[in-house]
């Protein structure tokens, strides 16, 4: 039984998969944060442009 436990503790198979899962989760979290930041900033710009275009009179 001790031999199996020692073999299991030294086995590194699957460690790369765990690394990729953590790395992918970090990338997704950063992308979500960037999307939220850009959406918040562009919403104010869109509102400003909309207000300006509403106040401009179109000449014939």
C-alpha positions in Angstrom: 0.0 0.0 0.0 2.9 2.4 0.8 4.3 1.7 -2.7 1.1 2.7 -4.4 0.9 5.9 -2.3 4.5 6.8 -3.1 3.9 6.2 -6.8 0.7 8.3 -6.7 2.4 11.2 -5.0 5.2 11.3 -7.6 2.9 11.0 -10.6 2.7 14.4 -12.4 0.3 13.4 -15.1 -2.6 15.8 -15.3 -0.7 18.7 -13.7 -0.5 20.5 -17.1 -4.3 20.3 -17.4 -4.7 22.0 -14.0 -2.3 24.8 -15.1 -4.3 25.3 -18.3 -7.6 25.5 -16.4 -6.3 28.1 -14.0 -4.7 30.1 -16.9 -7.9 30.0 -18.9 -10.0 31.1 -16.0 -7.6 34.1 -15.4 -7.9 35.1 -19.1 -11.7 34.9 -19.1 -11.8 37.0 -15.9 -9.5 39.6 -17.4 -11.6 39.7 -20.6 -14.8 40.2 -18.6 -13.2 43.0 -16.6 -12.0 44.7 -19.8 -15.4 44.3 -21.4 -17.2 45.9 -18.4 -14.8 48.8 -18.3 -15.1 49.5 -22.0 -18.9 49.2 -21.9 -19.2 51.6 -19.0 -16.9 54.2 -20.7 -18.5 54.0 -24.1 -22.0 54.3 -22.6 -21.3 57.8 -21.5 -19.9 58.7 -24.9 -23.0 57.3 -26.7 -25.3 59.3 -24.4 -23.3 62.5 -25.1 -23.4 62.0 -28.9 -27.2 61.1 -28.7 -27.9 64.3 -26.8 -25.9 66.4 -29.2 -27.6 64.9 -32.3 -31.0 65.5 -30.7 -30.3 69.2 -30.2 -29.0 69.9 -33.7 -31.5 71.2 -36.2 -31.3 69.8 -39.7 -31.6 72.4 -42.4 -33.3 72.0 -45.7 
